[in-house]
Amino acid sequence: MARYKIEGAVNRLRFVSLIAVIASGLGSILMFFIGAIKTWRAYMAYFGGNGYESDASAKQTIIYMIQALDIFLIGLVLMIFAGAIYSLFIHIEESASAATKSWVKVRSIAELKRILVELVLVILFVRTLEGALGIEPDAYVWENLVLPLGVLMLALAYKLMGYKNQD
């Protein structure tokens, strides 16, 4: 009898993960909003101002669009994270709707961690690209290679850890 009470209490404890689901969903909405603002700024940098485009405005437009892409990617991952946490911990039933399972496609915590590692690598790559676009041609120094080399080493470590796409 006591065993069933403990199991029931532990089973109900899984609903604490709703905090992560709600917070990730709200974070996803925030990221989409920020990404939309960055996209708007890209349009304003290119079309606003003097009425003609310059190399500086084109470069700023590219930087804003890369930042928007980065932010949208984070928003998408937060949305997937929220759906995965919900399907893994809250909606455990085997009869979960096919629509939910088809877009989440996260079957375990290990797979969720793999997605997060890939996100970190992509974000670092985008930061490297942003930095490369912001460097003037005469300002190239060896210190500018630290981030790209770090991203390369992290990607190699990820590959050596044996993560494979399980789709």
N, C-alpha and C positions, 0 to 999 in steps of 0.2 A: 504494500500500500504506500509506504513512504517513497519507494522507488518511483512510482507513477507520479507522485507529487513533484519530486525533483525533476523528472523528465518533462513534466508539463511546464514547470517554471523555466527550465532551460529552453524549452521550445518557444515559450512566449518571449523570452529574452531576445530572440532574433529580431523582434520588431524594433529594437534600438537602432538597427541598421537603417531604419527609415530616415533617421537624421542625415545619414550620408546620401541617401537617395534624394531627399528634398534639397539639401545644400548643393549637391552636384547639379541638380536640375536648375536651380536658381543661378548657379555659377555659369552654366551653359547659356542661359538667357542673357546674362550680363556680357559674356564673351561675344555673343552674336551682336549685341548692341554696340559694343566697343569696335568690333570688326566693321560694322556698318559705318560708324563714325570715321574710321580710318579710310574706308573706301570713299566716303564723301570728301575727306581732306585730299585724297589723291585727285579727285575730279577738280577740286578747287585749286590745287597746286598747278594742274595742267591748263585748265580753261579759265581760271580766275585771274585777276590781276591785269597785266598789260594788254591782254587781248591777243597775244601771240605767244607761241611756245618757245622756250629757250632750252638749252642743254641743262641748265640748273633746274628748271621746272620739270623737265622730263625725268631727270635723276631723282628728284624729290617724289615725283609720282610713283616711280618704280619702288622706292623705299617704302612709301605708304602702302602700296599694294602688297608688297612682301610681308609687311607687318600685319596687314589685314588677313592675309592668307594664314599666317602663323596663329593669329587670334581665333579665326574661324576653326582651324584645326583643333585648337585647345577646346573650343566650345563643343565640337563634335565628339571629342574623346570624353569630355565630361558627361555628355548626353548618353554615350555608350556605357560609360562607367555607372551612371545612375540606373540605366536599364539592366545592366548585368548584376549589380548588387540586388536590385529588386527581384530579378528572376532567380538568383542563386540563394537568397536568404528569405525573402518574404513570400514569393509565389512559387513554392517548392513543388507543387503538384505536378505530376507527370502530364496531366491534361492541359498544360499551359497552351494558350492559343498559338497557332502557327505564325500569326502575324507578329507577335512579340518575339518569338524565338528566331524568326528569319532575319530581323534587323539587328538584334543584339548579338547573336552567335558567340556568346561567351559561355563556355561550359564549366569552367573551373577558375579558381583563384590564380593558378599558374598562368592561364591564358590571359587573364586580366592584367597580371603583372607584365607579361610580354608586351601587351598593347601599350602600357605606360612607359616601358623602357624604349619602345620604338618612338613614342611621342617625344620623349626627352631627346633622343637622337635627332629627330626632325627639327625640333625647336633649336637645338644647338647648331644644326646645319643652317637654318634660316638666319640665326644670329651671325654666323660666319659670313653668309652672303650679304647681310646688311652691312657688316663691318667692311667687307671688301668694296662695296659700292660707295661707302663713305670716305674711303682713303684716296687722297690725291695721288696721282701717278709718281710724283717726286718724293712722296712720304713713305715709300715701302721700306720697312725695316724688319729685321728678323723676329721681333716681338709680335708682329702681326701674324706670325705662323703658329703661335701657341694655341689659340682656339681651334684652328683647323686640324692641327696635329692631335689635339685632345679629342676632337670628334672622331677622327680616324681611329685612334686607339680604342675609344669606347665602342665603335662599330665593330672593330676586330674582336674585342673581348666578347661582345654580344654574339658574334658569329661563332667564336670558339666555345662559348657556353652551350652551343648546340640547339639554340632555339630555331625551330622551323615553322614555317607557315603551315598550319594544320587545316587549311581550307580545302 
